[in-house]
């Protein structure tokens, strides 16, 4: 069974940076076929897309993430990343990784606070 585990969340001040990681427990060959996405869910809000990275390397970002966030992957480590810079207060949320459009992780909390 494929498992997805996020890490890297924490408390950061406005303007700060964090890098989230997402490890997928599968073979390297299978991971290479997976599109990877990051979502977030703020308290009382619906889960929303942050960024996605196709298996062929195409990147798409939600408007709020453009210019500040970067999604990447290291296929040799079965890992996807989300580099978040210039974080804002509204970035406080649980961030989730989605692998292959069907496998969700449990999420990692990001809190942006002075």
C-alpha positions as CSV (number, residue, x, y, z in Angstrom):
1,X,0.0,0.0,0.0
2,X,1.3,3.4,-0.9
3,X,2.0,5.7,2.0
4,X,2.6,9.5,1.8
5,X,4.3,11.3,4.7
6,X,4.8,15.0,4.9
7,X,7.3,16.8,7.1
8,X,8.9,20.2,7.5
9,X,6.0,22.2,8.9
10,X,6.4,24.5,11.9
11,X,6.1,28.0,13.2
12,X,7.5,30.8,11.1
13,X,7.3,34.6,11.2
14,X,5.8,36.5,8.4
15,X,8.3,36.9,5.6
16,X,10.0,33.7,6.6
17,X,10.6,30.5,4.7
18,X,9.9,26.8,5.1
19,X,10.6,23.7,2.9
20,X,8.0,20.9,3.1
21,X,8.9,17.4,2.1
22,X,6.7,14.5,1.0
23,X,8.0,11.0,0.9
24,X,6.1,8.3,-1.0
25,X,6.6,4.7,-0.1
26,X,6.7,3.1,-3.5
27,X,9.3,2.0,-6.0
28,X,11.4,4.6,-7.8
29,X,9.9,3.4,-11.1
30,X,6.4,3.9,-9.8
31,X,7.2,7.3,-8.2
32,X,8.5,8.6,-11.5
33,X,5.1,8.0,-13.1
34,X,3.3,10.0,-10.4
35,X,2.1,13.5,-10.6
36,X,2.6,15.3,-7.3
37,X,0.6,18.1,-5.7
38,X,0.5,20.2,-2.6
39,X,-2.8,21.3,-1.1
40,X,-3.6,23.3,2.0
41,X,-6.5,23.7,4.3
42,X,-6.9,26.6,6.7
43,X,-9.1,26.5,9.7
44,X,-12.8,26.7,8.6
45,X,-11.8,26.7,4.9
46,X,-12.0,24.2,2.2
47,X,-8.9,22.4,1.0
48,X,-7.3,24.2,-1.9
49,X,-4.6,23.5,-4.4
50,X,-1.2,25.1,-3.9
51,X,1.0,23.7,-6.6
52,X,1.3,20.6,-8.8
53,X,4.1,19.0,-10.7
54,X,3.5,16.5,-13.4
55,X,5.6,13.4,-14.0
56,X,6.9,15.2,-17.1
57,X,8.0,18.3,-15.1
58,X,5.2,20.7,-15.8
59,X,4.6,23.0,-12.9
60,X,1.3,24.9,-12.1
61,X,0.7,27.2,-9.2
62,X,-2.3,28.8,-7.6
63,X,-2.2,32.6,-7.9
64,X,-1.3,33.1,-4.3
65,X,1.7,30.8,-4.7
66,X,3.2,32.2,-7.9
67,X,6.5,33.9,-7.4
68,X,6.8,32.7,-3.8
69,X,6.5,29.0,-3.7
70,X,8.4,26.4,-5.7
71,X,7.4,22.7,-6.2
72,X,10.1,20.2,-7.0
73,X,10.9,16.5,-6.8
74,X,13.8,14.2,-6.4
75,X,12.9,10.9,-8.0
76,X,15.9,9.1,-6.6
77,X,14.5,9.8,-3.1
78,X,10.8,9.3,-3.9
79,X,10.3,12.8,-2.5
80,X,8.5,16.0,-3.5
81,X,9.2,19.4,-2.0
82,X,7.4,22.6,-1.5
83,X,9.7,25.6,-0.9
84,X,7.7,28.5,0.5
85,X,9.2,31.9,0.7
86,X,7.8,35.3,1.9
87,X,5.2,33.5,3.9
88,X,2.1,35.5,4.9
89,X,-0.2,35.2,7.9
90,X,-2.8,33.7,5.6
91,X,-0.4,30.9,4.9
92,X,-1.3,29.3,8.2
93,X,-2.8,25.9,7.3
94,X,-2.3,22.2,7.2
95,X,-0.4,21.4,4.1
96,X,-1.1,18.1,2.4
97,X,0.7,16.1,-0.3
98,X,-1.2,14.2,-3.0
99,X,0.5,11.5,-5.0
100,X,-0.8,10.3,-8.3
101,X,-4.0,12.1,-7.7
102,X,-5.2,9.5,-5.2
103,X,-2.8,9.0,-2.3
104,X,-3.1,11.6,0.5
105,X,-0.7,12.2,3.3
106,X,-1.8,13.2,6.8
107,X,-0.6,16.7,6.5
108,X,1.9,19.0,8.2
109,X,1.0,22.1,10.1
110,X,2.4,25.4,9.0
111,X,1.8,28.4,11.3
112,X,2.7,31.9,10.3
113,X,2.7,34.2,13.2
114,X,4.7,37.2,14.5
